Amino acid sequence: KLLSELMEVNGTKNVLQQKIDAIIASAPIENKEQLKKMLNIDGIIEVLLPIYNKYFHIDELQDLVKFYKSPTGKKLVEVSPQLSNEAMNAAIGYFKEKIPQ
């Protein structure tokens, strides 16, 4: 439950659902129903639970949920895609400047 809440507030659940929807949309029509049954968020979260438990204690997961519910955490979720794109483009530009033509 706590991991599901964390993935909800940090935007991971939404991204996973978009990826699942894209996979299902691109699948042949005869496979769509089977994929809908196989690929579900709750199943994915169950698989991820031991991984998160390996690196975080329950109190740390609670802290992360609190952070992502805060104004700063919400802003991080909102700007992360643009921030990542801009950072990647800046890094690529940096490397292009360093590589002799």
KOLZA-962018 format. One record per atom (N, C-alpha, C): residue number from 1; residue in one letter; atom name; x, y, z negated. Coordinates in pm, 1 decimal, always signed. Example, Ala and Ser with C-alpha at 12.3 -4.5 7.8 and 13.67 -1.06 7.14 Angstrom:
! residues 2
+-----+------+------+----------+----------+----------+
| pos | code | site |       c1 |       c2 |       c3 |
+-----+------+------+----------+----------+----------+
|   1 |    A |    N |  +1319.0 |   -569.0 |   -780.0 |
|   1 |    A |   CA |  +1230.0 |   -450.0 |   -780.0 |
|   1 |    A |    C |  +1320.0 |   -330.0 |   -780.0 |
|   2 |    S |    N |  +1285.0 |   -225.0 |   -708.0 |
|   2 |    S |   CA |  +1367.0 |   -106.0 |   -714.0 |
|   2 |    S |    C |  +1290.0 |     +3.0 |   -787.0 |
+-----+------+------+----------+----------+----------+
//
This chain:
! residues 101
+-----+------+------+----------+----------+----------+
| pos | code | site |       c1 |       c2 |       c3 |
+-----+------+------+----------+----------+----------+
|   1 |    K |    N |    +83.6 |   -121.2 |     +0.0 |
|   1 |    K |   CA |     +0.0 |     +0.0 |     +0.0 |
|   1 |    K |    C |    +86.8 |   +125.9 |     +0.0 |
|   2 |    L |    N |   +189.3 |   +129.5 |    -84.8 |
|   2 |    L |   CA |   +276.1 |   +246.1 |    -94.0 |
|   2 |    L |    C |   +353.2 |   +267.2 |    +36.6 |
|   3 |    L |    N |   +403.1 |   +157.6 |    +95.7 |
|   3 |    L |   CA |   +475.7 |   +169.9 |   +222.0 |
|   3 |    L |    C |   +383.1 |   +218.3 |   +332.7 |
|   4 |    S |    N |   +261.3 |   +169.8 |   +334.2 |
|   4 |    S |   CA |   +163.5 |   +214.9 |   +433.0 |
|   4 |    S |    C |   +137.9 |   +365.0 |   +417.8 |
|   5 |    E |    N |   +126.3 |   +410.6 |   +293.5 |
|   5 |    E |   CA |   +105.7 |   +553.9 |   +268.1 |
|   5 |    E |    C |   +226.2 |   +634.4 |   +313.9 |
|   6 |    L |    N |   +346.8 |   +584.6 |   +283.8 |
|   6 |    L |   CA |   +467.9 |   +653.8 |   +327.4 |
|   6 |    L |    C |   +471.7 |   +664.4 |   +479.5 |
|   7 |    M |    N |   +441.3 |   +555.4 |   +546.4 |
|   7 |    M |   CA |   +446.1 |   +555.5 |   +692.7 |
|   7 |    M |    C |   +337.1 |   +645.3 |   +752.7 |
|   8 |    E |    N |   +229.8 |   +661.1 |   +679.1 |
|   8 |    E |   CA |   +123.4 |   +752.6 |   +722.2 |
|   8 |    E |    C |   +170.5 |   +897.2 |   +712.0 |
|   9 |    V |    N |   +224.7 |   +934.7 |   +594.3 |
|   9 |    V |   CA |   +260.0 |  +1074.5 |   +571.3 |
|   9 |    V |    C |   +387.3 |  +1116.6 |   +644.1 |
|  10 |    N |    N |   +476.5 |  +1021.4 |   +676.0 |
|  10 |    N |   CA |   +598.7 |  +1061.9 |   +746.9 |
|  10 |    N |    C |   +585.8 |  +1050.2 |   +898.4 |
|  11 |    G |    N |   +467.6 |  +1010.2 |   +946.0 |
|  11 |    G |   CA |   +441.3 |  +1006.8 |  +1089.6 |
|  11 |    G |    C |   +478.4 |   +876.5 |  +1157.9 |
|  12 |    T |    N |   +541.5 |   +784.1 |  +1086.4 |
|  12 |    T |   CA |   +584.9 |   +658.4 |  +1146.9 |
|  12 |    T |    C |   +466.1 |   +575.8 |  +1195.2 |
|  13 |    K |    N |   +360.9 |   +572.2 |  +1116.5 |
|  13 |    K |   CA |   +242.9 |   +493.4 |  +1151.6 |
|  13 |    K |    C |   +182.5 |   +542.7 |  +1283.5 |
|  14 |    N |    N |   +176.6 |   +673.0 |  +1299.9 |
|  14 |    N |   CA |   +122.6 |   +731.3 |  +1421.9 |
|  14 |    N |    C |   +209.2 |   +695.4 |  +1542.9 |
|  15 |    V |    N |   +340.6 |   +704.6 |  +1527.4 |
|  15 |    V |   CA |   +432.6 |   +671.4 |  +1636.9 |
|  15 |    V |    C |   +420.3 |   +523.8 |  +1673.1 |
|  16 |    L |    N |   +415.4 |   +437.3 |  +1572.8 |
|  16 |    L |   CA |   +399.6 |   +294.4 |  +1600.0 |
|  16 |    L |    C |   +269.4 |   +266.3 |  +1673.6 |
|  17 |    Q |    N |   +161.1 |   +331.0 |  +1630.3 |
|  17 |    Q |   CA |    +31.8 |   +309.8 |  +1696.0 |
|  17 |    Q |    C |    +36.4 |   +356.5 |  +1840.9 |
|  18 |    Q |    N |   +102.6 |   +468.0 |  +1866.7 |
|  18 |    Q |   CA |   +116.4 |   +515.8 |  +2004.2 |
|  18 |    Q |    C |   +192.9 |   +415.8 |  +2089.5 |
|  19 |    K |    N |   +298.8 |   +357.5 |  +2032.8 |
|  19 |    K |   CA |   +378.0 |   +258.0 |  +2106.6 |
|  19 |    K |    C |   +296.3 |   +131.3 |  +2132.7 |
|  20 |    I |    N |   +221.4 |    +87.9 |  +2032.8 |
|  20 |    I |   CA |   +135.0 |    -28.5 |  +2050.0 |
|  20 |    I |    C |    +31.6 |     -1.3 |  +2159.3 |
|  21 |    D |    N |    -31.8 |   +114.9 |  +2153.4 |
|  21 |    D |   CA |   -132.1 |   +151.6 |  +2253.2 |
|  21 |    D |    C |    -72.3 |   +154.9 |  +2393.4 |
|  22 |    A |    N |    +51.6 |   +204.6 |  +2405.6 |
|  22 |    A |   CA |   +118.3 |   +210.9 |  +2536.2 |
|  22 |    A |    C |   +148.2 |    +70.5 |  +2588.2 |
|  23 |    I |    N |   +191.8 |    -18.2 |  +2499.9 |
|  23 |    I |   CA |   +219.4 |   -156.5 |  +2540.4 |
|  23 |    I |    C |    +91.3 |   -222.7 |  +2589.0 |
|  24 |    I |    N |    -15.4 |   -205.5 |  +2514.5 |
|  24 |    I |   CA |   -143.6 |   -265.6 |  +2552.5 |
|  24 |    I |    C |   -194.8 |   -205.8 |  +2683.0 |
|  25 |    A |    N |   -182.5 |    -74.9 |  +2697.7 |
|  25 |    A |   CA |   -229.9 |     -8.6 |  +2819.4 |
|  25 |    A |    C |   -154.1 |    -55.3 |  +2942.9 |
|  26 |    S |    N |    -26.6 |    -85.6 |  +2927.6 |
|  26 |    S |   CA |    +53.3 |   -124.9 |  +3043.4 |
|  26 |    S |    C |    +47.1 |   -275.4 |  +3072.1 |
|  27 |    A |    N |    -16.6 |   -349.5 |  +2983.7 |
|  27 |    A |   CA |    -24.9 |   -495.3 |  +3000.4 |
|  27 |    A |    C |   -129.6 |   -531.3 |  +3106.0 |
|  28 |    P |    N |   -110.7 |   -645.2 |  +3169.4 |
|  28 |    P |   CA |   -214.0 |   -693.6 |  +3261.8 |
|  28 |    P |    C |   -347.0 |   -710.3 |  +3188.1 |
|  29 |    I |    N |   -454.5 |   -685.2 |  +3257.0 |
|  29 |    I |   CA |   -588.1 |   -686.2 |  +3196.0 |
|  29 |    I |    C |   -616.1 |   -816.1 |  +3120.1 |
|  30 |    E |    N |   -565.9 |   -927.0 |  +3172.4 |
|  30 |    E |   CA |   -593.9 |  -1055.9 |  +3107.7 |
|  30 |    E |    C |   -519.9 |  -1073.3 |  +2974.6 |
|  31 |    N |    N |   -421.4 |   -989.9 |  +2947.0 |
|  31 |    N |   CA |   -345.1 |  -1000.1 |  +2821.7 |
|  31 |    N |    C |   -384.3 |   -896.5 |  +2717.5 |
|  32 |    K |    N |   -464.8 |   -799.1 |  +2755.2 |
|  32 |    K |   CA |   -495.1 |   -687.1 |  +2666.0 |
|  32 |    K |    C |   -559.4 |   -730.9 |  +2534.4 |
|  33 |    E |    N |   -660.1 |   -816.2 |  +2539.5 |
|  33 |    E |   CA |   -729.1 |   -857.6 |  +2417.1 |
|  33 |    E |    C |   -635.9 |   -935.0 |  +2324.7 |
|  34 |    Q |    N |   -555.7 |  -1022.4 |  +2381.6 |
|  34 |    Q |   CA |   -460.5 |  -1098.9 |  +2300.6 |
|  34 |    Q |    C |   -359.5 |  -1005.8 |  +2234.2 |
|  35 |    L |    N |   -310.6 |   -907.2 |  +2308.7 |
|  35 |    L |   CA |   -215.1 |   -812.1 |  +2251.9 |
|  35 |    L |    C |   -277.8 |   -729.1 |  +2140.6 |
|  36 |    K |    N |   -403.8 |   -689.4 |  +2159.1 |
|  36 |    K |   CA |   -472.6 |   -611.5 |  +2054.6 |
|  36 |    K |    C |   -479.0 |   -689.1 |  +1924.0 |
|  37 |    K |    N |   -498.6 |   -821.7 |  +1934.5 |
|  37 |    K |   CA |   -504.9 |   -905.2 |  +1814.6 |
|  37 |    K |    C |   -365.9 |   -924.5 |  +1753.6 |
|  38 |    M |    N |   -264.8 |   -936.9 |  +1838.5 |
|  38 |    M |   CA |   -128.6 |   -964.7 |  +1792.1 |
|  38 |    M |    C |    -59.1 |   -842.6 |  +1734.5 |
|  39 |    L |    N |    -76.3 |   -728.3 |  +1799.9 |
|  39 |    L |   CA |     -2.2 |   -608.2 |  +1763.6 |
|  39 |    L |    C |    -89.6 |   -516.4 |  +1678.7 |
|  40 |    N |    N |    -71.5 |   -523.4 |  +1548.3 |
|  40 |    N |   CA |   -148.2 |   -433.5 |  +1462.3 |
|  40 |    N |    C |    -56.9 |   -371.8 |  +1356.9 |
|  41 |    I |    N |    -89.7 |   -252.8 |  +1318.7 |
|  41 |    I |   CA |     -7.9 |   -174.6 |  +1225.7 |
|  41 |    I |    C |    +13.7 |   -247.2 |  +1093.3 |
|  42 |    D |    N |    -92.2 |   -303.9 |  +1038.7 |
|  42 |    D |   CA |    -79.3 |   -369.7 |   +908.5 |
|  42 |    D |    C |    +19.4 |   -486.3 |   +914.2 |
|  43 |    G |    N |    +18.0 |   -560.7 |  +1023.4 |
|  43 |    G |   CA |   +112.9 |   -670.1 |  +1040.3 |
|  43 |    G |    C |   +256.0 |   -620.4 |  +1048.8 |
|  44 |    I |    N |   +274.3 |   -511.1 |  +1120.5 |
|  44 |    I |   CA |   +408.3 |   -453.0 |  +1133.0 |
|  44 |    I |    C |   +456.8 |   -403.6 |   +996.4 |
|  45 |    I |    N |   +369.6 |   -338.1 |   +921.1 |
|  45 |    I |   CA |   +407.0 |   -288.1 |   +789.4 |
|  45 |    I |    C |   +445.8 |   -403.9 |   +697.6 |
|  46 |    E |    N |   +375.1 |   -514.7 |   +705.8 |
|  46 |    E |   CA |   +409.6 |   -631.8 |   +624.2 |
|  46 |    E |    C |   +550.4 |   -682.0 |   +656.0 |
|  47 |    V |    N |   +587.5 |   -676.6 |   +783.6 |
|  47 |    V |   CA |   +721.8 |   -719.5 |   +824.1 |
|  47 |    V |    C |   +827.6 |   -621.0 |   +774.0 |
|  48 |    L |    N |   +793.1 |   -492.5 |   +771.2 |
|  48 |    L |   CA |   +888.1 |   -390.0 |   +729.2 |
|  48 |    L |    C |   +904.6 |   -381.4 |   +577.1 |
|  49 |    L |    N |   +806.4 |   -428.4 |   +503.8 |
|  49 |    L |   CA |   +807.2 |   -416.1 |   +357.8 |
|  49 |    L |    C |   +934.7 |   -469.3 |   +292.9 |
|  50 |    P |    N |   +980.8 |   -591.6 |   +324.6 |
|  50 |    P |   CA |  +1103.8 |   -638.6 |   +260.2 |
|  50 |    P |    C |  +1226.7 |   -554.7 |   +295.8 |
|  51 |    I |    N |  +1226.2 |   -497.3 |   +414.9 |
|  51 |    I |   CA |  +1339.6 |   -413.2 |   +455.9 |
|  51 |    I |    C |  +1342.5 |   -286.3 |   +372.0 |
|  52 |    Y |    N |  +1228.2 |   -221.3 |   +357.4 |
|  52 |    Y |   CA |  +1221.3 |   -100.9 |   +274.1 |
|  52 |    Y |    C |  +1252.9 |   -133.6 |   +128.8 |
|  53 |    N |    N |  +1201.8 |   -247.9 |    +80.7 |
|  53 |    N |   CA |  +1228.5 |   -288.3 |    -57.9 |
|  53 |    N |    C |  +1376.4 |   -316.5 |    -82.1 |
|  54 |    K |    N |  +1447.2 |   -353.9 |    +22.5 |
|  54 |    K |   CA |  +1590.4 |   -379.4 |    +11.2 |
|  54 |    K |    C |  +1667.5 |   -250.8 |    -19.1 |
|  55 |    Y |    N |  +1620.1 |   -138.5 |    +34.9 |
|  55 |    Y |   CA |  +1693.9 |    -12.2 |    +24.5 |
|  55 |    Y |    C |  +1633.9 |    +88.4 |    -73.2 |
|  56 |    F |    N |  +1506.7 |    +72.5 |   -108.0 |
|  56 |    F |   CA |  +1440.7 |   +169.3 |   -195.3 |
|  56 |    F |    C |  +1369.5 |    +99.6 |   -310.1 |
|  57 |    H |    N |  +1379.6 |   +159.9 |   -428.3 |
|  57 |    H |   CA |  +1299.2 |   +116.9 |   -542.1 |
|  57 |    H |    C |  +1162.2 |   +182.5 |   -529.1 |
|  58 |    I |    N |  +1064.5 |   +129.6 |   -602.2 |
|  58 |    I |   CA |   +928.5 |   +182.6 |   -592.6 |
|  58 |    I |    C |   +922.3 |   +330.8 |   -628.8 |
|  59 |    D |    N |  +1000.7 |   +373.2 |   -727.5 |
|  59 |    D |   CA |   +998.6 |   +514.5 |   -766.0 |
|  59 |    D |    C |  +1054.9 |   +602.5 |   -654.5 |
|  60 |    E |    N |  +1149.8 |   +550.2 |   -578.5 |
|  60 |    E |   CA |  +1205.1 |   +626.4 |   -465.9 |
|  60 |    E |    C |  +1102.7 |   +636.1 |   -352.4 |
|  61 |    L |    N |  +1029.1 |   +528.7 |   -329.0 |
|  61 |    L |   CA |   +923.0 |   +534.1 |   -227.4 |
|  61 |    L |    C |   +816.4 |   +635.7 |   -268.2 |
|  62 |    Q |    N |   +783.8 |   +639.0 |   -397.4 |
|  62 |    Q |   CA |   +686.8 |   +737.2 |   -446.9 |
|  62 |    Q |    C |   +740.1 |   +879.5 |   -427.1 |
|  63 |    D |    N |   +869.3 |   +898.6 |   -452.3 |
|  63 |    D |   CA |   +931.3 |  +1030.3 |   -430.7 |
|  63 |    D |    C |   +923.2 |  +1070.1 |   -283.3 |
|  64 |    L |    N |   +947.5 |   +974.1 |   -194.4 |
|  64 |    L |   CA |   +939.8 |  +1003.2 |    -51.2 |
|  64 |    L |    C |   +798.3 |  +1042.9 |     -9.9 |
|  65 |    V |    N |   +699.3 |   +972.4 |    -63.1 |
|  65 |    V |   CA |   +559.6 |  +1007.2 |    -33.2 |
|  65 |    V |    C |   +530.6 |  +1149.2 |    -80.4 |
|  66 |    K |    N |   +574.5 |  +1180.4 |   -202.4 |
|  66 |    K |   CA |   +553.9 |  +1316.6 |   -255.2 |
|  66 |    K |    C |   +620.7 |  +1419.9 |   -165.1 |
|  67 |    F |    N |   +744.1 |  +1389.9 |   -122.1 |
|  67 |    F |   CA |   +814.7 |  +1483.4 |    -35.2 |
|  67 |    F |    C |   +738.5 |  +1505.0 |    +94.7 |
|  68 |    Y |    N |   +698.0 |  +1398.2 |   +160.6 |
|  68 |    Y |   CA |   +629.7 |  +1412.8 |   +289.4 |
|  68 |    Y |    C |   +491.7 |  +1476.7 |   +276.2 |
|  69 |    K |    N |   +435.0 |  +1476.0 |   +156.8 |
|  69 |    K |   CA |   +308.6 |  +1544.8 |   +133.3 |
|  69 |    K |    C |   +330.3 |  +1692.6 |   +101.7 |
|  70 |    S |    N |   +454.5 |  +1729.6 |    +71.7 |
|  70 |    S |   CA |   +484.8 |  +1869.1 |    +39.5 |
|  70 |    S |    C |   +487.0 |  +1952.1 |   +167.9 |
|  71 |    P |    N |   +478.0 |  +2085.1 |   +155.6 |
|  71 |    P |   CA |   +486.3 |  +2170.0 |   +275.7 |
|  71 |    P |    C |   +614.4 |  +2146.5 |   +355.2 |
|  72 |    T |    N |   +726.7 |  +2129.1 |   +289.0 |
|  72 |    T |   CA |   +853.1 |  +2105.9 |   +359.2 |
|  72 |    T |    C |   +852.2 |  +1970.5 |   +430.2 |
|  73 |    G |    N |   +799.8 |  +1868.6 |   +364.7 |
|  73 |    G |   CA |   +790.6 |  +1736.9 |   +427.2 |
|  73 |    G |    C |   +699.2 |  +1737.7 |   +547.9 |
|  74 |    K |    N |   +585.9 |  +1807.0 |   +536.1 |
|  74 |    K |   CA |   +492.7 |  +1818.4 |   +649.7 |
|  74 |    K |    C |   +559.5 |  +1891.4 |   +765.5 |
|  75 |    K |    N |   +636.5 |  +1994.7 |   +733.1 |
|  75 |    K |   CA |   +706.4 |  +2068.7 |   +838.5 |
|  75 |    K |    C |   +810.4 |  +1979.5 |   +906.0 |
|  76 |    L |    N |   +881.9 |  +1899.7 |   +826.8 |
|  76 |    L |   CA |   +980.3 |  +1808.4 |   +884.1 |
|  76 |    L |    C |   +914.7 |  +1712.7 |   +983.6 |
|  77 |    V |    N |   +800.8 |  +1656.3 |   +946.9 |
|  77 |    V |   CA |   +729.1 |  +1566.2 |  +1037.9 |
|  77 |    V |    C |   +687.5 |  +1640.4 |  +1163.8 |
|  78 |    E |    N |   +641.9 |  +1763.1 |  +1146.8 |
|  78 |    E |   CA |   +593.3 |  +1842.4 |  +1259.8 |
|  78 |    E |    C |   +705.1 |  +1878.6 |  +1357.3 |
|  79 |    V |    N |   +820.3 |  +1918.2 |  +1305.9 |
|  79 |    V |   CA |   +926.4 |  +1968.7 |  +1394.3 |
|  79 |    V |    C |  +1029.6 |  +1862.9 |  +1433.9 |
|  80 |    S |    N |  +1024.5 |  +1745.9 |  +1371.7 |
|  80 |    S |   CA |  +1126.5 |  +1643.9 |  +1399.9 |
|  80 |    S |    C |  +1141.1 |  +1606.9 |  +1547.6 |
|  81 |    P |    N |  +1032.4 |  +1587.0 |  +1622.8 |
|  81 |    P |   CA |  +1051.9 |  +1552.3 |  +1763.8 |
|  81 |    P |    C |  +1125.9 |  +1661.9 |  +1841.9 |
|  82 |    Q |    N |  +1087.1 |  +1786.2 |  +1822.3 |
|  82 |    Q |   CA |  +1154.1 |  +1896.7 |  +1891.5 |
|  82 |    Q |    C |  +1297.6 |  +1911.3 |  +1842.1 |
|  83 |    L |    N |  +1315.9 |  +1899.4 |  +1712.4 |
|  83 |    L |   CA |  +1448.6 |  +1911.1 |  +1653.5 |
|  83 |    L |    C |  +1541.6 |  +1804.0 |  +1710.0 |
|  84 |    S |    N |  +1493.4 |  +1681.4 |  +1717.7 |
|  84 |    S |   CA |  +1574.4 |  +1572.1 |  +1772.7 |
|  84 |    S |    C |  +1610.8 |  +1597.6 |  +1918.3 |
|  85 |    N |    N |  +1512.4 |  +1641.5 |  +1996.8 |
|  85 |    N |   CA |  +1539.0 |  +1670.0 |  +2139.2 |
|  85 |    N |    C |  +1641.2 |  +1781.7 |  +2155.8 |
|  86 |    E |    N |  +1623.5 |  +1889.7 |  +2081.3 |
|  86 |    E |   CA |  +1716.9 |  +2001.9 |  +2092.3 |
|  86 |    E |    C |  +1856.4 |  +1963.0 |  +2045.1 |
|  87 |    A |    N |  +1863.4 |  +1886.8 |  +1937.1 |
|  87 |    A |   CA |  +1993.6 |  +1843.1 |  +1885.9 |
|  87 |    A |    C |  +2063.3 |  +1752.5 |  +1986.9 |
|  88 |    M |    N |  +1988.2 |  +1661.2 |  +2048.0 |
|  88 |    M |   CA |  +2045.9 |  +1571.8 |  +2147.4 |
|  88 |    M |    C |  +2095.2 |  +1650.6 |  +2268.2 |
|  89 |    N |    N |  +2016.1 |  +1744.9 |  +2314.8 |
|  89 |    N |   CA |  +2056.9 |  +1827.5 |  +2428.9 |
|  89 |    N |    C |  +2180.6 |  +1910.4 |  +2396.1 |
|  90 |    A |    N |  +2187.1 |  +1963.6 |  +2274.6 |
|  90 |    A |   CA |  +2304.4 |  +2040.7 |  +2232.9 |
|  90 |    A |    C |  +2427.9 |  +1951.0 |  +2228.5 |
|  91 |    A |    N |  +2412.7 |  +1829.4 |  +2176.7 |
|  91 |    A |   CA |  +2525.9 |  +1736.1 |  +2170.8 |
|  91 |    A |    C |  +2571.9 |  +1697.6 |  +2311.3 |
|  92 |    I |    N |  +2478.3 |  +1673.4 |  +2400.2 |
|  92 |    I |   CA |  +2513.7 |  +1640.0 |  +2539.4 |
|  92 |    I |    C |  +2587.4 |  +1756.6 |  +2603.2 |
|  93 |    G |    N |  +2538.3 |  +1878.7 |  +2581.1 |
|  93 |    G |   CA |  +2605.8 |  +1997.9 |  +2633.4 |
|  93 |    G |    C |  +2746.2 |  +2011.2 |  +2578.5 |
|  94 |    Y |    N |  +2760.7 |  +1983.9 |  +2451.1 |
|  94 |    Y |   CA |  +2892.1 |  +1990.3 |  +2387.6 |
|  94 |    Y |    C |  +2987.5 |  +1892.0 |  +2453.8 |
|  95 |    F |    N |  +2945.0 |  +1768.8 |  +2472.6 |
|  95 |    F |   CA |  +3030.3 |  +1667.7 |  +2532.1 |
|  95 |    F |    C |  +3061.9 |  +1699.0 |  +2677.4 |
|  96 |    K |    N |  +2965.5 |  +1753.9 |  +2749.1 |
|  96 |    K |   CA |  +2989.8 |  +1790.2 |  +2890.1 |
|  96 |    K |    C |  +3096.9 |  +1897.6 |  +2900.1 |
|  97 |    E |    N |  +3096.6 |  +1991.4 |  +2805.1 |
|  97 |    E |   CA |  +3199.0 |  +2096.6 |  +2804.5 |
|  97 |    E |    C |  +3338.4 |  +2040.3 |  +2777.9 |
|  98 |    K |    N |  +3345.2 |  +1932.8 |  +2702.3 |
|  98 |    K |   CA |  +3474.5 |  +1874.5 |  +2664.1 |
|  98 |    K |    C |  +3531.6 |  +1780.3 |  +2770.1 |
|  99 |    I |    N |  +3444.6 |  +1728.7 |  +2854.5 |
|  99 |    I |   CA |  +3490.6 |  +1632.4 |  +2956.8 |
|  99 |    I |    C |  +3538.4 |  +1710.9 |  +3078.5 |
| 100 |    P |    N |  +3663.0 |  +1688.4 |  +3119.0 |
| 100 |    P |   CA |  +3715.2 |  +1757.9 |  +3237.6 |
| 100 |    P |    C |  +3638.9 |  +1714.6 |  +3363.2 |
| 101 |    Q |    N |  +3616.6 |  +1810.1 |  +3449.0 |
| 101 |    Q |   CA |  +3543.8 |  +1781.6 |  +3574.5 |
| 101 |    Q |    C |  +3636.6 |  +1738.0 |  +3684.5 |
+-----+------+------+----------+----------+----------+
//
